[in-house]
Amino acid sequence: MSGQGEVVHIGGYTAQSGGRGSGIVAARRDPGTGALTPLGTVAVTPSPSFLARHPTRPVLYAVNELTDGEISAWRVGADGALDPLGSWSTGGAEPCHLAVRPGGDHLLAANYGSGSIAVFPLDPQGVPGERTDLVVHEGHGPDPERQDSAHAHMVSPGTGRGPILAVDLGTDSVYRYDLDDASGRLVPRAPRIRTTPGSGPRHLARHPDGQRCYLVGELDASVTAYEVTDDGALHQRGRVEASERSGHVQPSEVTVAPDGRFLYVANRGVGTVAVFALAGELPELVTEVDTGGEWPRHFALVGEHLYVADERADMVRVFRRDADTGVPEAVGEPVPVPSPTCVLP
């Protein structure tokens, strides 16, 4: 990385998924102002809709959200350049999320279309090997359009000895797994957590204290607060609305600030980021900030800045976050990026 700032990578949809992007875009970030300067497409690859980094190696991973799903990997060079390491089948359809275990030994991917979780071993350099497991979820939910079958939407490895959490929108469930390091296979930990029927759980955010997590329901526009026990069980504390705006609300990303004081939820349809205080038993809405677009698909907190990817407005919007109030305020002009779906600092 050059001394002129940090490099951010941005994933998005390409023509294969009806998008306007061409692959992964790099942008230089000014840590002082938060400004992003696009550096162009650094990897031409189909619909890299979600990105992740290796914790210790300069390797970047993407899902390729296609009917025959794949993950791809690149070695990251100067100024965010990407050198391809290869692509591997996820064994499922439309993978939409992936994550690397904190130890850097395995990569997990969620196949949305076929409701399954794929596991890949990573060698000491962070290069994936052949898939070691594919666990297929079974079932459906009450929404006939969106919950006709299982739809895995996120996999959250967590830290320490706790189980891997897999969020499934189609079955209104959070599944818990342990990973057998030797075989690279997932061992289900019963029972699975069942959410409110029809909520369509999408993403969850863990609190830095390790004792709380927050789950957004894409279909019922909810945020559910859970207590996390030492053995990784989730106990529901209660639910709040993801947005106070009227109209169709479809929450997407959710994140807890590093200091643990605020929760952020992006709401598609109404084009907002909702800010919740976490001092009490349940999240308490502080304010809802307009993003300038209607479809904030993903966002990333980096230092005192918030970067919101609006998939349909073809832009990334930069906000400065007030550390005391937690409230973000837009700065500068939107950064043009075609069909962005993921911002990776």
C-alpha positions in Angstrom: 0.0 0.0 0.0 1.3 3.4 -0.9 1.6 6.2 1.6 -1.2 8.2 -0.2 -3.9 6.3 1.6 -5.5 2.9 2.0 -7.1 0.9 -0.8 -10.7 -0.2 -0.6 -12.1 -2.9 -2.9 -15.7 -2.8 -4.1 -17.7 -5.7 -5.4 -20.8 -5.6 -7.5 -23.1 -7.1 -10.1 -22.1 -7.6 -13.7 -24.2 -8.4 -16.8 -24.5 -12.0 -15.8 -26.8 -10.9 -12.9 -28.4 -7.9 -14.7 -25.8 -5.5 -13.3 -23.7 -2.8 -14.9 -20.3 -3.5 -13.3 -17.4 -5.4 -14.9 -15.8 -6.9 -11.8 -14.0 -5.7 -8.6 -13.2 -2.0 -8.4 -10.4 -0.5 -6.3 -10.5 3.0 -4.8 -7.9 4.9 -2.7 -9.2 6.1 0.6 -8.0 9.3 2.3 -8.1 8.5 6.0 -8.4 12.2 6.9 -11.2 13.3 4.7 -12.7 9.8 4.0 -12.7 10.6 0.3 -12.6 7.7 -2.2 -10.7 8.0 -5.5 -11.7 5.2 -7.9 -8.7 3.4 -9.5 -10.8 1.4 -12.0 -11.6 -2.3 -12.3 -8.7 -4.4 -10.9 -10.3 -7.9 -11.6 -12.7 -8.7 -14.4 -14.9 -11.5 -12.8 -18.6 -12.3 -13.0 -20.8 -10.8 -10.3 -18.4 -10.6 -7.3 -21.3 -9.6 -5.0 -19.5 -10.2 -1.7 -15.8 -9.8 -0.8 -13.6 -10.9 2.1 -9.9 -10.7 3.0 -7.5 -13.2 4.6 -6.7 -12.1 8.2 -2.9 -12.2 7.7 -2.1 -12.8 4.0 -2.6 -10.3 1.2 -5.4 -12.4 -0.4 -8.9 -11.2 -1.4 -11.8 -13.6 -2.0 -15.1 -13.1 -3.8 -18.2 -15.1 -4.4 -19.3 -15.2 -8.1 -23.1 -15.1 -7.7 -24.0 -17.3 -10.6 -26.3 -20.3 -11.2 -23.2 -22.4 -11.0 -21.7 -20.6 -8.0 -18.0 -20.1 -7.6 -15.5 -18.4 -5.2 -12.5 -16.7 -6.7 -9.2 -15.6 -5.0 -6.5 -13.0 -5.8 -3.2 -12.0 -4.4 -3.4 -8.2 -3.5 -0.5 -6.1 -4.8 0.4 -2.4 -4.7 -2.4 0.1 -5.1 -5.0 -2.7 -4.8 -3.9 -4.6 -7.9 -5.3 -8.2 -8.0 -3.4 -11.2 -9.3 -5.7 -14.2 -9.9 -5.1 -17.4 -7.8 -8.0 -19.3 -9.3 -11.7 -20.1 -8.9 -13.5 -23.0 -7.2 -17.1 -24.3 -7.4 -19.3 -23.7 -4.4 -21.4 -26.8 -5.3 -24.5 -24.6 -5.2 -26.4 -21.7 -6.8 -26.0 -17.9 -6.3 -23.5 -17.7 -3.5 -24.0 -14.3 -1.9 -21.7 -14.3 1.1 -18.4 -15.6 2.3 -16.1 -15.4 5.3 -12.7 -16.5 6.5 -12.3 -18.1 9.9 -10.2 -15.8 12.2 -7.3 -18.3 12.1 -7.2 -18.1 8.3 -7.4 -21.8 7.9 -10.8 -22.2 6.2 -13.2 -20.2 4.0 -17.0 -20.6 4.2 -19.5 -19.5 1.5 -23.3 -19.3 1.6 -25.2 -20.5 -1.5 -28.4 -18.4 -1.5 -30.1 -20.2 -4.4 -29.7 -23.7 -3.2 -29.6 -23.1 0.6 -26.2 -24.6 1.4 -22.9 -23.8 3.1 -19.6 -24.7 1.4 -16.2 -25.1 3.1 -12.8 -24.6 1.6 -9.5 -25.2 3.3 -6.9 -22.5 2.9 -3.2 -23.2 2.7 -0.6 -21.2 4.6 -0.5 -18.6 1.8 -4.3 -18.2 1.9 -4.9 -20.1 -1.4 -8.1 -22.2 -1.4 -8.0 -26.0 -1.9 -10.8 -28.3 -3.1 -14.1 -28.0 -1.2 -14.2 -30.2 1.9 -17.9 -30.0 2.7 -21.3 -28.9 1.5 -24.1 -28.8 4.0 -27.6 -28.4 2.5 -30.4 -26.9 4.5 -33.9 -28.2 4.2 -37.3 -26.6 4.7 -39.3 -23.5 3.8 -41.1 -20.5 5.4 -44.6 -18.9 5.1 -43.7 -16.5 2.3 -44.4 -18.4 -0.9 -42.4 -16.0 -3.1 -39.2 -15.8 -1.0 -39.3 -18.8 1.3 -40.2 -21.7 -1.0 -37.0 -23.4 0.0 -33.8 -22.8 2.0 -31.8 -19.7 1.1 -28.5 -19.4 3.0 -27.7 -15.7 3.2 -24.7 -15.3 5.5 -22.1 -17.3 7.4 -20.5 -15.8 10.5 -17.5 -17.7 11.9 -17.2 -15.6 15.0 -14.1 -15.8 17.2 -12.7 -18.2 19.8 -14.5 -21.5 20.5 -18.0 -20.4 19.6 -19.9 -22.1 16.8 -20.1 -20.9 13.2 -23.5 -19.3 12.6 -25.3 -19.7 9.2 -28.2 -17.4 8.6 -30.9 -18.8 6.3 -33.6 -16.5 4.9 -35.7 -19.3 3.5 -36.2 -21.4 6.6 -36.3 -18.6 9.2 -33.3 -20.1 10.9 -29.8 -19.6 12.2 -27.9 -22.9 12.1 -25.0 -23.5 14.3 -21.9 -25.6 13.3 -18.6 -26.6 14.6 -15.8 -27.1 12.1 -13.7 -30.2 12.3 -10.2 -28.9 11.5 -8.8 -32.2 10.3 -11.5 -33.1 7.9 -12.8 -29.6 7.0 -16.3 -30.8 7.7 -19.1 -29.0 9.5 -20.7 -30.7 12.5 -24.2 -29.4 13.3 -24.8 -28.2 16.8 -28.4 -28.6 17.9 -30.8 -27.1 18.1 -31.0 -24.5 15.4 -32.3 -21.1 16.3 -35.7 -20.5 14.8 -36.6 -16.8 14.1 -40.1 -15.3 13.9 -41.9 -17.1 11.0 -41.8 -15.0 7.8 -39.0 -12.7 9.1 -36.5 -13.9 6.5 -33.3 -13.4 8.4 -30.5 -12.0 6.3 -27.4 -10.8 8.1 -26.3 -10.7 11.7 -23.8 -8.5 13.6 -21.9 -9.7 16.7 -21.2 -7.2 19.5 -17.6 -6.8 20.4 -18.4 -8.1 24.0 -19.1 -11.5 22.5 -22.3 -11.7 24.5 -24.8 -10.1 22.2 -25.7 -10.2 18.5 -28.3 -8.6 16.3 -30.2 -10.1 13.3 -32.0 -8.2 10.6 -35.2 -9.7 9.1 -35.3 -8.8 5.4 -38.9 -9.8 5.0 -40.5 -8.2 8.1 -38.1 -5.3 8.4 -37.1 -6.2 11.9 -34.0 -6.2 14.1 -33.9 -9.0 16.7 -31.5 -8.8 19.7 -30.0 -11.9 21.1 -28.0 -12.8 24.1 -25.1 -15.2 23.2 -24.2 -17.8 25.8 -20.8 -19.2 26.4 -21.6 -22.3 24.4 -22.9 -20.3 21.5 -26.6 -20.5 22.1 -28.8 -17.5 21.1 -31.5 -16.3 23.4 -33.9 -13.7 22.0 -34.2 -10.5 24.1 -36.7 -8.8 21.8 -37.4 -7.2 18.4 -37.6 -3.7 17.1 -38.5 -2.1 13.8 -35.5 -1.6 11.4 -37.0 1.7 10.1 -39.6 4.2 11.1 -40.2 5.3 7.6 -43.4 4.4 5.7 -43.2 2.3 2.5 -41.5 -0.9 1.6 -38.5 -1.5 3.9 -36.0 -4.3 3.1 -33.0 -4.3 5.5 -29.7 -5.4 4.2 -26.5 -4.9 6.1 -26.1 -4.6 9.9 -23.0 -3.7 11.9 -22.0 -2.8 15.4 -19.5 0.0 15.8 -16.1 -1.1 17.2 -16.8 0.6 20.5 -20.0 -1.3 20.9 -22.2 1.7 21.5 -24.1 1.9 18.3 -25.8 -0.4 15.8 -26.2 0.5 12.1 -28.8 -1.0 9.7 -29.2 -0.2 6.0 -32.7 -0.1 4.8 -33.4 -0.6 1.1 -36.6 0.8 -0.4 -36.6 3.8 1.9 -32.9 4.5 1.3 -31.7 5.0 4.9 -29.2 4.0 7.5 -30.8 3.6 10.9 -28.7 4.3 14.0 -29.5 2.5 17.2 -28.0 3.1 20.7 -27.1 -0.1 22.5 -27.1 1.1 26.1 -30.3 -0.7 27.1 -31.9 -4.1 26.9 -33.0 -3.5 23.3 -31.6 -1.3 20.5 -33.0 2.2 20.7 -33.4 4.2 17.5 -31.3 7.4 17.6 -32.1 8.6 14.0 -32.4 7.5 10.5 -30.1 9.1 7.9 -31.0 9.4 4.2 -28.3 7.8 2.0 -29.2 9.8 -1.2 -30.3 6.6 -3.0 -33.1 4.0 -2.5 -31.1 0.7 -2.4 -28.3 0.7 0.2 -27.1 -2.9 -0.3 -24.1 -2.8 2.0 -21.9 -0.5 4.0 -18.6 -0.5 5.8 -17.4 1.4 8.9 -13.8 2.5 8.6 -12.4 4.7 11.3 -14.7 7.7 11.6 -16.2 7.1 8.2 -19.1 5.1 6.8 -19.2 3.9 3.2 -22.6 3.0 1.8 -22.9 1.1 -1.5 -26.2 1.8 -3.3 -26.7 -0.9 -5.8 -29.3 0.8 -7.9 -28.0 4.4 -7.8 -24.6 3.2 -9.0 -22.7 5.0 -6.2 -20.8 4.7 -3.0 -21.7 7.5 -0.5 -19.2 8.7 2.1 -20.4 9.7 5.6 -18.4 11.1 8.6 -19.6 9.5 11.8 -19.8 11.5 15.0 -18.1 9.3 17.7 -20.2 10.7 20.5 -23.7 10.7 19.0 -23.0 7.9 16.5 -24.8 9.9 13.7 -23.3 9.8 10.2 -23.3 12.9 8.0 -22.7 12.8 4.3 -19.5 14.4 3.1 -18.5 15.3 -0.5 -20.1 14.0 -3.7 -21.2 10.4 -4.3 -18.5 8.2 -5.8 -19.7 6.7 -9.1 -19.4 2.8 -9.1 -21.7 0.6 -11.3 -24.0 -1.7 -9.3 -22.0 -1.8 -6.1 -23.0 -4.5 -3.6 -20.0 -4.7 -1.2 -17.4 -2.3 0.2 -14.3 -4.0 1.7 -11.9 -1.7 3.6 
